[in-house]
Amino acid sequence: MTKALAFRLCICAIILLRIPGDVCMEIIGGKEVVKHSRPYMALIQRTNILLCGGALISSKWVVTAAHCYDASSLQVTLGVHSRTKKDKAWQIRKVKMSVPHPYYDNKTKVNDIMLLKLDKAVKKNKNVSFLPLPKSKKDIQAGIDCRIAGWGLVKNMDRKGSDVLMEANVTVIDRRKCNSEEYYNLDPVITVDMLCAGSVDNKVRTDSCKGDSGGPLICNGEFRAVTSFGDKCGILKKPGVYTLLSQKYIQWIKKVTRGDA
């Protein structure tokens, strides 16, 4: 081994030792789902670049996050497991119209929810089906375990996201704790229409990450929230924040989509 090579290896080792564990670890902490076991999942892309996830709620409508921007040039694909291995289950649609919540605020993150109207109806089958809106209008109590899914990043320093659909379990965290100085410190304020969910200890860290935005949070078998934002990913005291499907959002969704399922 030459001196120059030995020096470079030494420098690399020092750099790796100094990188915080939160950056290097696989922060999703989940696993690959069984192929087509989440038939309501929607992949939202622009020119093959992953932007967001979403949930198909009817033959023409997808729920996602408002911060996924104007969707007029986006492509929505249903029936996807691997983003790079196209199969006959795929149904590709263009977005005819995007309807962000009228009071969405990018700074405060409130009302981070959007509806996408597809250019033509999808065909419901075993690989593509709808996720019903929740029957329950009650809040979700701290300590409840929920499930997230998406094609987002599995590492903070990653750029491309996961090729296959991944899922993980997260635990709902009390809003007062999430708003505390140790957590988000009211910046932004976690409102009653938001939900914090993540890891409750250092042993196994699970979280949503960039690219998972807009995907559904499933609690007790129901679609209860939409993935909104976080501070990096997998950080214990910066859990993921979700837009809770409260009564006002359910009514808004029904009003927008009424008569055009």
C-alpha positions in Angstrom: 0.0 0.0 0.0 1.4 3.4 -1.0 1.7 6.2 1.6 -0.8 8.3 -0.4 -3.4 5.6 -0.4 -2.9 4.9 3.3 -3.4 8.6 4.0 -6.6 8.8 2.0 -8.0 5.7 3.8 -7.1 7.2 7.1 -8.9 10.5 6.3 -12.0 8.6 5.1 -12.0 6.6 8.4 -11.8 9.8 10.4 -14.7 11.4 8.4 -16.9 8.3 8.9 -16.3 8.3 12.6 -17.3 11.9 12.9 -20.6 11.6 11.0 -23.5 11.4 13.5 -25.3 8.1 13.7 -28.6 9.8 12.9 -27.3 10.6 9.4 -25.9 7.2 8.6 -28.6 4.9 9.9 -31.4 3.6 7.8 -34.1 5.9 9.2 -37.2 4.4 7.8 -36.6 1.3 9.9 -39.2 -0.6 7.9 -39.5 -3.4 5.4 -40.6 -4.1 1.9 -44.3 -4.7 1.6 -45.8 -7.8 0.0 -46.2 -6.9 -3.7 -49.6 -5.2 -4.4 -50.7 -5.6 -0.8 -51.3 -1.9 -0.6 -53.4 -1.4 -3.8 -54.5 2.1 -2.8 -51.0 3.6 -2.9 -50.4 6.2 -5.6 -46.9 7.1 -6.9 -46.7 10.8 -7.9 -43.8 11.7 -10.2 -42.6 14.3 -12.7 -40.4 13.0 -15.5 -39.6 9.8 -13.5 -38.5 11.9 -10.5 -40.2 10.8 -7.2 -42.1 13.7 -5.6 -44.8 12.3 -3.3 -47.1 9.4 -2.5 -50.8 9.5 -2.2 -53.9 7.4 -1.6 -56.5 6.5 -4.2 -59.9 7.2 -2.7 -62.1 6.7 -5.8 -61.7 6.0 -9.5 -60.7 9.6 -10.3 -59.4 11.1 -7.1 -56.1 10.9 -5.1 -55.5 12.4 -1.7 -52.0 13.8 -1.1 -50.2 16.7 0.6 -50.7 20.3 -0.6 -46.9 21.0 -0.5 -46.5 18.6 -3.4 -47.1 21.8 -5.5 -49.2 22.4 -8.6 -49.8 19.0 -10.0 -50.8 20.0 -13.6 -47.7 18.4 -15.1 -47.6 15.4 -12.8 -48.1 11.7 -13.5 -49.8 9.4 -11.1 -49.2 5.7 -11.3 -51.3 3.1 -9.5 -50.5 -0.6 -9.0 -46.8 0.1 -8.5 -44.4 -2.0 -6.4 -41.0 -1.4 -8.0 -40.6 2.1 -9.5 -38.1 0.8 -12.1 -39.7 -2.6 -13.0 -42.8 -1.8 -14.9 -45.4 -4.5 -14.9 -48.9 -5.1 -16.4 -50.5 -4.0 -13.1 -49.5 -0.4 -13.6 -52.2 2.2 -14.5 -50.7 5.5 -15.5 -52.8 8.7 -15.4 -52.2 12.4 -15.9 -53.5 14.9 -13.4 -56.4 16.9 -14.9 -56.8 19.2 -11.9 -55.1 19.8 -8.5 -57.1 21.1 -5.6 -55.0 22.1 -2.6 -56.9 23.1 0.5 -57.8 26.7 0.1 -56.2 27.7 3.4 -53.0 25.8 3.1 -50.1 27.7 4.6 -46.6 26.6 3.7 -45.0 28.5 6.6 -47.2 27.1 9.4 -47.9 23.8 7.6 -51.6 24.0 8.4 -54.1 22.4 6.0 -51.4 20.5 4.2 -53.8 18.4 2.1 -54.6 18.3 -1.6 -56.8 16.4 -4.0 -55.7 15.3 -7.5 -58.3 14.7 -10.1 -57.1 12.1 -12.7 -57.7 12.6 -16.4 -59.6 9.3 -16.7 -60.9 6.8 -14.2 -58.8 3.9 -13.1 -59.9 0.3 -13.3 -60.5 -1.2 -9.9 -59.0 -4.7 -9.6 -56.9 -6.8 -7.2 -53.9 -4.6 -7.7 -55.6 -1.2 -7.8 -58.4 -0.3 -5.4 -59.7 2.5 -3.2 -58.9 3.5 0.4 -62.1 4.6 2.1 -62.2 7.7 4.2 -62.4 7.1 7.9 -65.6 6.4 9.6 -64.1 7.5 12.9 -64.0 11.3 13.5 -62.3 11.0 16.9 -58.8 12.1 17.7 -56.1 9.4 17.8 -54.7 8.9 21.3 -51.0 8.9 22.1 -49.5 5.5 22.2 -51.5 4.1 19.3 -49.4 2.2 16.7 -50.0 3.2 13.1 -48.6 2.2 9.7 -46.9 4.3 7.0 -45.9 3.3 3.5 -44.0 5.0 0.6 -41.1 5.0 -1.8 -39.3 7.8 0.1 -35.7 8.0 1.3 -34.4 5.3 3.6 -31.4 7.4 4.6 -31.1 11.1 5.3 -28.2 11.4 2.8 -30.0 9.3 0.1 -31.2 11.1 -3.0 -33.3 8.7 -5.0 -35.6 7.0 -2.5 -36.6 3.4 -2.4 -37.2 1.4 -5.6 -39.8 -0.8 -3.9 -42.7 0.2 -1.7 -41.7 0.1 2.0 -43.7 0.3 5.2 -43.1 0.9 8.9 -44.9 1.1 12.2 -44.9 4.5 14.0 -46.4 5.4 17.4 -48.6 8.4 17.9 -47.0 11.0 20.2 -48.9 13.4 22.5 -49.2 16.9 21.0 -48.1 18.6 24.1 -44.9 16.7 24.1 -44.5 17.3 20.3 -45.0 21.1 20.9 -42.6 21.1 23.9 -39.2 22.7 23.9 -37.5 19.4 23.5 -39.4 18.6 20.4 -40.8 21.2 17.9 -40.9 24.0 20.4 -44.0 25.5 18.7 -42.0 26.0 15.4 -44.3 25.2 13.8 -47.3 24.7 16.2 -48.7 21.2 16.1 -52.4 21.9 15.9 -55.4 19.7 16.7 -55.6 19.0 13.0 -52.1 17.6 13.0 -50.7 14.4 14.4 -47.1 13.5 15.5 -46.0 9.9 15.1 -42.6 8.3 15.2 -40.4 6.3 17.5 -40.7 6.3 21.2 -37.2 5.1 22.1 -33.7 4.8 20.7 -33.8 1.0 20.0 -35.7 1.0 16.7 -36.2 4.3 14.9 -39.0 4.5 12.3 -40.2 7.5 10.4 -41.5 8.8 7.1 -39.0 10.8 5.0 -38.7 12.9 1.8 -40.7 11.3 -1.0 -43.2 9.8 1.5 -45.2 13.0 1.7 -48.9 12.7 0.9 -49.0 9.0 1.7 -51.6 7.6 4.1 -51.2 6.9 7.8 -53.2 3.9 8.7 -54.4 3.5 12.3 -56.6 0.7 13.6 -57.2 -0.3 9.9 -58.5 3.1 8.9 -57.0 6.0 6.8 -56.6 8.6 9.5 -53.9 11.1 8.3 -51.8 12.3 5.4 -48.0 12.5 5.7 -47.0 16.1 5.9 -43.5 17.1 7.2 -40.7 16.5 9.6 -37.2 17.7 10.6 -34.8 15.4 8.7 -35.8 11.8 9.3 -35.6 9.3 12.1 -34.7 11.8 14.7 -36.2 10.7 18.0 -37.5 14.2 19.1 -38.4 15.4 15.6 -41.1 12.8 14.7 -43.1 12.9 11.5 -46.1 15.2 11.4 -49.3 14.3 9.7 -52.5 16.1 8.6 -55.2 14.4 10.6 -58.3 13.6 8.6 -60.6 15.4 11.0 -64.3 16.1 10.3 -63.5 19.4 8.5 -61.1 17.7 6.0 -63.5 14.8 5.4 -66.3 17.2 4.7 -64.0 19.2 2.4 -63.0 16.1 0.5 -66.6 15.0 0.0 -67.6 18.5 -1.2 -64.8 18.6 -3.8 -65.3 15.1 -5.1 -69.1 15.0 -4.8 -70.8 13.6 -8.0 -67.5 12.8 -9.7 -66.2 9.6 -8.2 
